[in-house]
Amino acid sequence: MIRINNARLKRLREKMYLTESYVAGLLNCPIERYQLIEGGRLTVTDEELQTLSLLFGINEQHLITEEIKSTEILARTHKELTENDERQIAEFLNFQKMLKKNIKKELSVR
């Protein structure tokens, strides 16, 4: 049995305008079981995790983990990064955001 990020599960379901009963039907479980899963009081089976990841079009790990840092996603091997590496990646990401804002600003002036 696997504990998932229930808050993320609920956000994903609501974002896709799906009902609890619809998702429970896809999982082939009673709605009460799904409500307990989404409420964080029950774990899921491997099969349920796979079905949920397919439904939402995301990696199974995304439902399991609490939070994924953007530096981890960018590097894919976070454990091998030094603090300095993380800082440089974060600075680069911030630079990209600033650049994107400036480009949008310039385009809106024209």
Contacts in CASP RR format, 6 or more apart in sequence:
PFRMAT RR
TARGET T0000
AUTHOR 0000-0000-0000
METHOD contacts of the structure
MODEL  1
MIRINNARLKRLREKMYLTESYVAGLLNCPIERYQLIEGGRLTVTDEELQ
TLSLLFGINEQHLITEEIKSTEILARTHKELTENDERQIAEFLNFQKMLK
KNIKKELSVR
1 43 0 8 1.000
1 44 0 8 1.000
1 45 0 8 1.000
2 43 0 8 1.000
2 44 0 8 1.000
2 45 0 8 1.000
2 46 0 8 1.000
2 49 0 8 1.000
2 64 0 8 1.000
3 40 0 8 1.000
3 43 0 8 1.000
3 64 0 8 1.000
4 37 0 8 1.000
4 40 0 8 1.000
4 43 0 8 1.000
4 44 0 8 1.000
4 49 0 8 1.000
4 52 0 8 1.000
4 63 0 8 1.000
4 64 0 8 1.000
5 63 0 8 1.000
5 64 0 8 1.000
5 65 0 8 1.000
5 66 0 8 1.000
6 37 0 8 1.000
6 38 0 8 1.000
6 39 0 8 1.000
6 40 0 8 1.000
8 62 0 8 1.000
8 63 0 8 1.000
9 37 0 8 1.000
9 38 0 8 1.000
9 52 0 8 1.000
9 63 0 8 1.000
10 38 0 8 1.000
10 39 0 8 1.000
12 56 0 8 1.000
12 58 0 8 1.000
13 20 0 8 1.000
13 23 0 8 1.000
13 38 0 8 1.000
13 56 0 8 1.000
16 56 0 8 1.000
18 55 0 8 1.000
20 31 0 8 1.000
20 34 0 8 1.000
20 35 0 8 1.000
20 38 0 8 1.000
21 31 0 8 1.000
21 34 0 8 1.000
23 34 0 8 1.000
23 52 0 8 1.000
23 55 0 8 1.000
24 30 0 8 1.000
24 31 0 8 1.000
24 33 0 8 1.000
24 34 0 8 1.000
25 34 0 8 1.000
26 51 0 8 1.000
26 55 0 8 1.000
27 33 0 8 1.000
27 34 0 8 1.000
27 48 0 8 1.000
27 51 0 8 1.000
27 52 0 8 1.000
29 48 0 8 1.000
33 42 0 8 1.000
36 42 0 8 1.000
37 43 0 8 1.000
37 44 0 8 1.000
37 48 0 8 1.000
44 52 0 8 1.000
49 60 0 8 1.000
49 63 0 8 1.000
49 64 0 8 1.000
50 60 0 8 1.000
52 63 0 8 1.000
53 59 0 8 1.000
53 60 0 8 1.000
53 62 0 8 1.000
53 63 0 8 1.000
56 63 0 8 1.000
62 68 0 8 1.000
69 78 0 8 1.000
69 86 0 8 1.000
70 89 0 8 1.000
70 90 0 8 1.000
70 93 0 8 1.000
71 78 0 8 1.000
71 81 0 8 1.000
71 86 0 8 1.000
71 89 0 8 1.000
71 90 0 8 1.000
71 93 0 8 1.000
72 78 0 8 1.000
74 89 0 8 1.000
74 93 0 8 1.000
75 81 0 8 1.000
75 85 0 8 1.000
75 89 0 8 1.000
81 89 0 8 1.000
END
